[in-house]
Amino acid sequence: MAYVVAAKWIAKPDEIDEVARCVALMTPLSRAEPGMIQYQPHRDPEDPTVFYIYEQYVDEAAYKAHVDSPHFQEHGFGDAIPRLSARERTFYTTIHDPS
């Protein structure tokens, strides 16, 4: 089973480019983390303020390590998140297919 995070970020209208820059900086660093399975950011094609990030980790501890990582502290909490008007996260685990 993988630990899954679905994050929706809504940028303040005057901060869209800066949030996109932060996401671009975090993506390769996040993908290189131990315990990372998948890290895929998305943009809403009809609303440029909306960012959706799909993340899969080997377990919840790997997700917590991501949140505590220097790059997420700097580019996420320190730069991108203050530029958001809203932030939502939902958490899941994958379903094991016994077949």
Backbone bond lengths (Angstrom), bond angles and torsions (degrees), N, CA, C in turn:
res aa  C-N    CA-C-N  psi(-1)  N-CA   C-N-CA  omega(-1)  CA-C   N-CA-C  phi
1 M - - - 1.443 - - 1.523 109.70 -
2 A 1.298 116.01 137.49 1.465 121.63 175.98 1.528 109.02 -103.32
3 Y 1.315 115.55 154.05 1.462 122.53 174.86 1.528 106.67 -95.61
4 V 1.327 116.62 124.71 1.465 122.33 -171.87 1.520 109.99 -116.58
5 V 1.326 115.08 137.48 1.456 121.83 175.49 1.531 107.62 -125.66
6 A 1.322 114.76 129.33 1.462 121.10 173.27 1.524 106.27 -114.25
7 A 1.318 115.67 113.56 1.465 120.62 -176.23 1.525 109.56 -113.21
8 K 1.312 115.24 130.95 1.469 120.98 175.91 1.519 107.07 -116.29
9 W 1.314 114.68 120.72 1.457 121.45 177.54 1.515 108.31 -113.36
10 I 1.315 116.55 134.17 1.460 121.19 174.66 1.520 107.29 -117.20
11 A 1.313 114.67 114.51 1.465 120.81 -177.87 1.522 110.72 -77.68
12 K 1.322 115.25 147.03 1.462 118.95 168.68 1.525 106.54 -62.21
13 P 1.332 118.93 141.55 1.473 120.63 -174.55 1.526 114.98 -52.41
14 D 1.315 118.14 -35.02 1.462 120.37 -179.61 1.533 113.04 -86.81
15 E 1.339 117.04 5.09 1.466 121.63 -178.21 1.533 113.35 -118.60
16 I 1.324 117.60 8.06 1.470 122.13 -175.36 1.527 111.55 -54.68
17 D 1.312 117.60 -50.82 1.466 121.08 -176.24 1.525 111.74 -64.18
18 E 1.314 116.97 -37.13 1.462 120.50 179.99 1.530 111.18 -70.40
19 V 1.316 117.42 -39.41 1.469 119.88 176.74 1.530 109.25 -64.78
20 A 1.324 116.93 -43.01 1.471 120.29 177.79 1.532 110.71 -60.09
21 R 1.305 117.54 -39.36 1.467 122.00 177.89 1.525 110.36 -62.63
22 C 1.325 116.91 -45.06 1.468 121.15 179.60 1.522 111.22 -62.97
23 V 1.325 117.06 -43.39 1.465 120.76 178.48 1.529 109.98 -61.32
24 A 1.321 116.20 -42.62 1.475 120.07 178.93 1.525 111.53 -63.00
25 L 1.312 117.69 -37.01 1.465 121.01 178.00 1.530 111.79 -69.70
26 M 1.329 116.76 -39.09 1.465 120.87 -176.51 1.523 113.39 -75.61
27 T 1.317 117.85 -28.37 1.462 120.10 -171.27 1.524 113.71 -58.96
28 P 1.335 120.99 -56.15 1.467 118.59 -178.71 1.529 112.73 -65.52
29 L 1.320 117.46 -33.04 1.463 120.76 178.88 1.532 110.63 -68.12
30 S 1.322 116.02 -41.12 1.461 120.20 178.53 1.518 111.18 -67.34
31 R 1.314 117.12 -41.34 1.467 120.79 179.90 1.524 112.36 -63.25
32 A 1.326 117.73 -24.59 1.468 121.96 -178.44 1.531 113.15 -87.43
33 E 1.317 117.73 -2.97 1.461 120.55 -177.24 1.529 111.74 -68.89
34 P 1.335 117.26 143.75 1.466 119.46 170.77 1.532 107.98 -63.74
35 G 1.302 116.81 139.68 1.453 120.29 179.13 1.518 114.66 87.57
36 M 1.324 116.78 -3.32 1.466 120.98 178.26 1.522 108.94 -86.27
37 I 1.317 116.68 130.80 1.463 121.77 173.95 1.522 109.71 -101.22
38 Q 1.326 115.86 -48.15 1.471 119.56 -178.83 1.519 109.63 -150.52
39 Y 1.325 115.58 139.39 1.462 122.10 175.52 1.516 105.87 -140.75
40 Q 1.326 116.83 106.43 1.457 120.48 -174.84 1.523 110.88 -131.17
41 P 1.332 117.33 107.36 1.462 119.69 174.80 1.537 110.67 -81.18
42 H 1.327 115.02 152.14 1.460 122.93 179.45 1.526 109.05 -136.44
43 R 1.327 115.95 161.27 1.468 122.41 172.87 1.515 108.85 -126.76
44 D 1.306 116.38 143.78 1.454 121.66 174.73 1.530 107.74 -74.24
45 P 1.346 118.55 120.56 1.463 119.93 -176.91 1.524 113.73 -67.81
46 E 1.324 117.35 -17.18 1.464 120.12 -179.47 1.522 113.30 -103.93
47 D 1.313 117.24 -13.98 1.464 121.06 -179.53 1.524 108.35 -139.20
48 P 1.324 117.78 99.26 1.466 121.06 -174.97 1.522 114.51 -66.53
49 T 1.329 118.26 -9.16 1.462 119.64 177.42 1.523 112.03 -79.55
50 V 1.338 117.54 -15.60 1.467 121.18 -172.52 1.526 111.37 -97.63
51 F 1.325 114.52 122.97 1.462 123.77 175.92 1.525 107.13 -116.56
52 Y 1.324 116.01 138.92 1.460 121.61 177.85 1.523 106.61 -128.28
53 I 1.328 116.15 126.76 1.464 120.38 -178.51 1.527 108.29 -120.53
54 Y 1.332 115.15 120.76 1.460 122.22 178.17 1.520 107.82 -101.88
55 E 1.342 116.13 125.18 1.460 121.31 -175.26 1.522 109.86 -130.25
56 Q 1.327 116.36 139.02 1.462 122.11 172.18 1.521 108.69 -128.87
57 Y 1.335 114.67 134.27 1.461 122.71 -179.67 1.526 109.02 -126.21
58 V 1.312 116.92 158.45 1.462 120.04 178.23 1.527 111.27 -65.53
59 D 1.340 117.28 -28.70 1.459 121.51 177.68 1.527 109.26 -164.93
60 E 1.316 115.79 175.47 1.456 120.43 -178.31 1.530 111.93 -64.04
61 A 1.324 116.55 -33.02 1.469 119.90 178.59 1.522 111.26 -61.87
62 A 1.325 117.43 -37.16 1.472 120.75 177.86 1.526 110.31 -66.08
63 Y 1.331 116.98 -37.10 1.466 119.95 175.95 1.528 110.22 -64.27
64 K 1.322 116.61 -44.74 1.464 119.78 179.57 1.529 110.92 -62.53
65 A 1.334 116.87 -35.95 1.470 120.18 175.90 1.523 110.46 -64.99
66 H 1.330 116.92 -36.86 1.477 120.91 176.76 1.525 109.96 -61.51
67 V 1.327 116.45 -48.07 1.465 120.60 -178.99 1.527 110.99 -61.36
68 D 1.327 116.97 -34.42 1.463 121.52 -179.31 1.530 113.79 -86.45
69 S 1.328 117.35 -5.40 1.470 120.74 -176.15 1.523 111.15 -63.95
70 P 1.326 117.08 149.33 1.466 119.90 179.20 1.532 113.21 -57.41
71 H 1.332 117.26 -39.63 1.467 117.96 -177.71 1.520 112.07 -70.32
72 F 1.347 118.47 -35.32 1.460 118.43 177.70 1.523 110.79 -73.66
73 Q 1.309 117.02 -36.30 1.463 119.30 175.80 1.531 110.72 -60.79
74 E 1.341 116.14 -42.80 1.470 120.19 -178.34 1.522 112.90 -75.37
75 H 1.328 116.91 -57.08 1.472 120.72 -172.31 1.526 113.26 -85.04
76 G 1.338 116.79 -27.67 1.459 120.68 178.85 1.515 111.13 -85.67
77 F 1.343 115.63 -77.79 1.461 120.12 -177.69 1.526 113.09 -64.20
78 G 1.324 116.75 -37.70 1.455 119.70 -174.66 1.516 115.21 -81.25
79 D 1.330 117.70 -22.57 1.465 119.84 -173.58 1.531 112.59 -127.99
80 A 1.339 118.18 -59.22 1.470 120.47 -173.42 1.523 113.24 -70.93
81 I 1.317 117.70 -50.81 1.464 120.38 -171.78 1.533 112.83 -60.35
82 P 1.326 120.32 -38.69 1.469 118.22 175.12 1.535 113.71 -63.74
83 R 1.325 117.71 -16.19 1.465 122.10 -179.39 1.532 112.42 -91.65
84 L 1.325 116.92 4.67 1.456 121.48 -177.48 1.525 111.10 -96.22
85 S 1.343 114.74 149.47 1.465 119.77 170.83 1.522 110.24 -92.52
86 A 1.350 116.82 -20.99 1.464 121.22 178.17 1.522 109.20 -156.45
87 R 1.340 114.13 152.77 1.469 121.11 178.63 1.520 107.89 -147.16
88 E 1.331 115.98 126.14 1.457 121.30 178.29 1.520 108.53 -126.66
89 R 1.325 116.19 143.64 1.457 120.65 173.66 1.516 108.29 -135.35
90 T 1.319 115.50 137.66 1.460 120.73 171.98 1.517 107.01 -126.25
91 F 1.327 115.40 149.21 1.453 121.70 -173.14 1.526 109.28 -123.26
92 Y 1.326 114.99 141.11 1.453 121.63 -177.61 1.526 109.12 -142.98
93 T 1.326 115.27 169.74 1.452 121.98 165.14 1.520 106.62 -125.92
94 T 1.309 115.79 148.41 1.459 118.99 179.22 1.526 109.71 -72.77
95 I 1.306 114.88 156.31 1.466 121.71 177.15 1.499 108.57 -92.97
96 H 1.307 116.26 126.01 1.457 121.09 179.15 1.521 109.08 -77.38
97 D 1.303 116.25 126.40 1.467 122.02 177.42 1.526 108.03 -92.72
98 P 1.328 117.70 109.88 1.476 119.71 -175.58 1.522 114.59 -72.53
99 S 1.318 118.27 -7.24 1.478 118.78 -177.24 1.507 113.07 -79.07
